[in-house]
Amino acid sequence: MKSLLTPEQDAALVAAIRQAEVTTSGEIRVHLEDTCPTPEPLDRAAQVFGELNMHKTAARNGVLFYLAWESRQFAVIGDSGINAAVPDDFWETTKETVLTQFRRGNYVLGLEEGINKVGEQLKRYFPYNATTDQNELDDSISFGGSKPSPDA
């Protein structure tokens, strides 16, 4: 699965996450896998959210972008703190922002635009506090659900 992204694309996504997080206590992660093992990608996103310990941020303001590449399934999910703060349609409009680029074949750009949009809301509702804030979660892209290679 990691081969889905070139090193440059991986670096661009990590840079987008870091840029979005610089003005907020919020945490953003991206998880990519080949196929979604559940019928509903939102259910899988919630499962991955827990596996990545994203619910353990102090302000409960973690956000996960989940993409199952081969099965073409995508979800974006936020923890209770950010979910309570953003407008009701925020997750759906963020998802649509990302999917608009996906439909054009611009997967990295779509994720970057979604990350930027989430970063703006995190900054608004959870501004950075130099005395108390720290990077609580790894900024790297996580990968899972890959099929074993034929020669494994």
C-alpha positions in Angstrom: 0.0 0.0 0.0 2.8 2.4 0.8 3.7 2.2 -2.9 0.5 4.1 -3.6 2.3 7.3 -2.7 5.6 8.5 -4.0 8.0 9.7 -1.4 7.3 13.2 -2.6 3.5 12.7 -2.2 4.0 11.2 1.2 6.1 14.2 2.2 3.6 16.7 0.8 0.7 15.2 2.8 2.8 15.2 6.0 3.8 18.8 5.3 0.1 19.7 4.9 -0.7 18.0 8.2 2.1 19.9 10.0 1.0 23.2 8.4 -2.6 22.7 9.4 -1.6 21.7 13.0 0.8 24.7 13.5 -2.0 27.0 14.6 -4.1 24.6 16.6 -4.0 22.0 19.4 -5.9 19.7 17.0 -4.5 16.6 15.5 -4.9 15.3 11.9 -4.0 11.8 10.6 -4.3 10.2 7.2 -4.8 6.4 6.9 -4.5 4.6 3.6 -5.2 0.9 2.8 -6.0 -1.2 -0.2 -9.5 -2.3 0.6 -12.1 -1.5 3.3 -12.9 -4.6 5.3 -16.3 -3.3 6.3 -19.3 -2.4 4.1 -19.3 1.2 5.4 -16.0 3.2 5.3 -17.2 5.4 8.2 -17.3 2.3 10.4 -13.7 1.4 9.3 -12.6 4.9 9.9 -13.9 4.8 13.5 -12.1 1.5 14.0 -8.8 2.9 12.7 -9.4 6.1 14.8 -9.4 3.9 17.9 -6.4 1.8 16.7 -4.4 5.0 16.2 -5.4 6.2 19.7 -6.8 9.4 18.2 -9.4 9.6 21.0 -6.7 10.2 23.5 -6.0 13.8 22.7 -6.5 16.2 25.6 -9.3 18.3 23.8 -10.7 15.3 21.9 -10.0 17.2 18.6 -8.4 14.5 16.4 -9.5 14.2 12.8 -8.9 11.1 10.6 -8.9 11.0 6.8 -9.5 7.4 5.7 -9.0 6.1 2.2 -9.3 2.6 0.9 -7.7 2.9 -2.5 -8.8 -0.2 -4.4 -12.3 -0.3 -3.1 -12.6 3.4 -3.7 -14.0 4.2 -0.3 -13.4 7.4 1.7 -14.4 8.9 5.0 -13.4 11.7 7.3 -14.2 11.5 11.0 -13.6 13.8 14.0 -13.5 13.2 17.7 -16.2 14.5 20.0 -14.6 17.8 20.8 -14.2 18.9 17.2 -17.5 17.3 16.2 -19.4 19.3 18.8 -17.8 22.6 17.6 -18.1 22.5 13.8 -21.3 23.2 11.9 -23.6 20.2 11.3 -22.7 19.9 7.6 -18.9 20.3 8.1 -18.0 16.6 7.7 -20.1 16.2 4.6 -18.8 19.4 2.9 -15.2 18.4 3.8 -15.8 15.0 2.3 -17.2 16.6 -0.9 -14.2 18.9 -1.1 -11.9 15.9 -1.1 -14.0 13.8 -3.4 -14.2 16.6 -6.0 -10.5 16.3 -6.5 -10.5 12.5 -6.3 -13.0 12.5 -9.2 -10.4 14.4 -11.2 -7.7 11.9 -10.3 -6.0 14.4 -7.9 -5.8 12.2 -4.8 -3.0 14.0 -2.9 -4.5 17.4 -3.8 -7.9 16.3 -2.5 -6.4 15.2 0.8 -4.4 18.4 1.0 -7.5 20.5 0.5 -9.4 18.5 3.1 -6.6 18.8 5.5 -6.4 22.6 5.0 -10.2 22.9 5.5 -10.0 20.9 8.7 -7.0 22.9 9.9 -9.0 26.1 9.5 -11.8 24.8 11.7 -9.3 23.4 14.3 -7.6 26.8 14.4 -10.9 28.5 14.9 -12.2 26.3 17.7 -8.9 25.0 19.2 -6.3 27.7 18.7 -2.7 26.9 19.6 -1.5 27.6 23.1 2.3 27.8 23.4 2.2 26.9 27.1 0.1 23.8 27.0 0.0 22.5 23.5 2.2 19.7 22.1 2.0 17.4 19.1 0.1 14.6 20.6 -0.1 12.3 17.6 2.4 11.2 14.9 2.0 13.2 11.7 3.1 10.4 9.4 0.7 8.6 7.0 -0.5 5.3 8.4 -1.0 2.3 6.2 -3.0 -0.9 6.7 -5.1 -3.5 5.2 -2.6 -4.4 2.5 -2.8 -7.7 0.7 0.2 -9.9 1.1 2.5 -9.7 -1.9 2.5 -12.8 -4.1 6.1 -13.7 -3.2 5.5 -13.4 0.6 
